[in-house]
Amino acid sequence: MNDPQPSYGAPLWFPLIFIIVGLLITLAGLGVIPIDPASLQGPRWLLTAFGIMFLFGGLSVLAAPQMKNKDSLVRNILQLFIVTIMLSSFSAIFLWVGFGPGERHFTGGISLGPLSTSGANDKLGRWMFGGFGLLIALVTLYSFAAQVWKIVDLIARRMEE
């Protein structure tokens, strides 16, 4: 079977799997696809954010080879839109686990040379998830600002021409 391949080398079906799965999870989170609410261990919006993260991740991989011209205004606006939504969804999941209401149950351990801990530590788990969520939120803000700056620069250069 000879799958069409975009210029980055991945077969077309690869990002399509992420898009389809992300769309199905998003629709389940929005209530379009019925699911048992008892099976959720968090709010429905969390499921929606998870689906959006996969949906936009697939879209970014699918759109990457189509957007070769780095000076394209359309490319940069699409990149701003896709990356900001994907990273915001990713961050929201970790922030909810770290700082959201309700109980969390973490197991595992940390090993730093001769020092190690193991077992359940809910405060450490929340701190790790919340800290990573804050880090990704900062990366999202930086990415957004950098992309907006690039778009403004492209517009200014076009106005000079």
C-alpha positions as CSV (number, residue, x, y, z in Angstrom):
1,M,0.0,0.0,0.0
2,N,1.4,3.4,-1.0
3,D,0.2,6.1,1.4
4,P,0.5,9.7,0.2
5,Q,3.2,11.3,2.3
6,P,3.6,15.0,3.1
7,S,7.0,16.5,2.7
8,Y,8.0,15.9,6.4
9,G,7.9,12.1,5.8
10,A,4.9,11.1,8.0
11,P,2.1,9.2,6.3
12,L,-1.1,11.1,5.9
13,W,-3.0,8.7,8.2
14,F,-0.8,9.6,11.2
15,P,-2.2,13.1,11.9
16,L,-5.7,12.0,10.8
17,I,-5.7,9.5,13.7
18,F,-5.1,12.3,16.1
19,I,-7.7,14.5,14.5
20,I,-10.4,11.8,14.5
21,V,-9.7,10.7,18.0
22,G,-9.5,14.3,19.2
23,L,-12.8,15.1,17.5
24,L,-14.5,12.1,19.1
25,I,-13.2,12.9,22.6
26,T,-14.2,16.6,22.1
27,L,-17.7,15.6,21.0
28,A,-18.0,13.3,24.0
29,G,-16.9,16.2,26.3
30,L,-19.4,18.5,24.8
31,G,-22.2,16.0,25.2
32,V,-22.8,15.3,21.5
33,I,-21.6,11.7,21.9
34,P,-23.3,10.3,25.0
35,I,-21.1,8.8,27.7
36,D,-21.7,7.6,31.2
37,P,-21.1,10.6,33.5
38,A,-20.1,8.2,36.3
39,S,-17.1,7.1,34.2
40,L,-15.6,10.6,34.4
41,Q,-13.2,11.4,37.2
42,G,-13.3,15.2,36.5
43,P,-15.5,17.8,34.9
44,R,-16.7,17.4,31.3
45,W,-14.7,20.4,30.2
46,L,-11.6,18.5,31.1
47,L,-12.5,15.8,28.6
48,T,-13.2,18.5,26.0
49,A,-9.8,20.1,26.6
50,F,-8.2,16.7,26.2
51,G,-9.9,16.1,22.9
52,I,-9.1,19.6,21.7
53,M,-5.4,19.0,22.5
54,F,-5.3,15.9,20.3
55,L,-7.5,17.5,17.6
56,F,-5.3,20.6,17.2
57,G,-2.1,18.5,17.6
58,G,-3.2,16.5,14.6
59,L,-4.1,19.7,12.7
60,S,-0.7,21.2,13.4
61,V,1.1,18.1,12.0
62,L,-1.2,18.0,9.0
63,A,-0.8,21.7,8.2
64,A,3.0,21.8,8.8
65,P,4.1,20.9,5.3
66,Q,1.5,23.1,3.7
67,M,2.9,26.1,5.4
68,K,6.5,26.4,4.1
69,N,6.5,30.1,3.5
70,K,7.5,31.6,6.9
71,D,6.6,35.1,5.7
72,S,3.0,34.1,4.9
73,L,0.6,36.1,7.0
74,V,-2.0,33.3,6.7
75,R,0.5,30.7,7.9
76,N,1.4,32.8,10.9
77,I,-2.2,33.5,11.9
78,L,-3.0,29.8,11.6
79,Q,0.0,28.8,13.6
80,L,-1.0,31.3,16.3
81,F,-4.5,29.9,16.5
82,I,-3.5,26.2,16.4
83,V,-0.5,26.3,18.8
84,T,-2.3,28.6,21.3
85,I,-5.3,26.4,21.5
86,M,-3.3,23.2,21.7
87,L,-1.0,24.5,24.5
88,S,-3.8,26.1,26.4
89,S,-5.7,22.8,26.5
90,F,-2.6,20.9,27.5
91,S,-1.9,23.4,30.3
92,A,-5.5,23.4,31.5
93,I,-5.4,19.7,32.1
94,F,-2.3,19.9,34.3
95,L,-3.5,23.0,36.1
96,W,-6.8,21.3,37.0
97,V,-5.0,18.2,38.3
98,G,-2.7,20.4,40.4
99,F,-5.1,23.0,41.6
100,G,-8.6,21.8,40.9
101,P,-11.1,20.8,43.6
102,G,-11.5,17.3,44.9
103,E,-9.2,14.5,46.0
104,R,-6.3,13.2,43.9
105,H,-4.5,9.9,44.4
106,F,-0.9,9.7,43.3
107,T,1.6,6.9,43.7
108,G,5.2,6.6,42.6
109,G,8.5,8.0,43.8
110,I,11.4,10.2,43.2
111,S,15.1,9.3,43.1
112,L,17.9,11.8,43.2
113,G,21.2,10.0,43.6
114,P,21.2,8.2,47.0
115,L,18.0,10.0,48.1
116,S,14.7,8.4,47.2
117,T,11.1,8.4,48.2
118,S,8.2,6.2,47.3
119,G,4.5,5.7,48.0
120,A,1.6,8.0,47.8
121,N,2.1,11.7,48.2
122,D,-0.9,13.7,47.1
123,K,0.6,17.1,47.9
124,L,3.8,16.3,45.9
125,G,1.7,15.0,43.0
126,R,-0.5,18.1,43.0
127,W,2.6,20.3,43.2
128,M,4.3,18.5,40.3
129,F,1.2,18.7,38.1
130,G,0.4,22.2,39.0
131,G,4.0,23.4,38.5
132,F,4.2,21.8,35.1
133,G,0.8,23.3,34.2
134,L,2.1,26.7,35.2
135,L,5.2,26.2,33.2
136,I,3.2,25.2,30.1
137,A,0.9,28.2,30.7
138,L,4.0,30.5,30.6
139,V,5.3,28.7,27.4
140,T,1.8,29.3,25.9
141,L,1.9,33.0,26.8
142,Y,5.4,33.3,25.4
143,S,4.5,31.5,22.2
144,F,1.4,33.7,21.8
145,A,3.3,36.9,22.3
146,A,6.2,35.8,20.0
147,Q,3.7,34.9,17.2
148,V,1.7,38.1,17.6
149,W,4.9,40.0,17.4
150,K,5.9,38.1,14.2
151,I,2.5,38.9,12.7
152,V,2.7,42.6,13.5
153,D,6.2,42.6,12.0
154,L,5.0,41.0,8.8
155,I,2.2,43.5,8.5
156,A,4.6,46.4,9.1
157,R,7.0,45.1,6.5
158,R,4.1,44.8,4.0
159,M,3.0,48.3,4.7
160,E,6.6,49.6,4.0
161,E,6.6,47.9,0.5
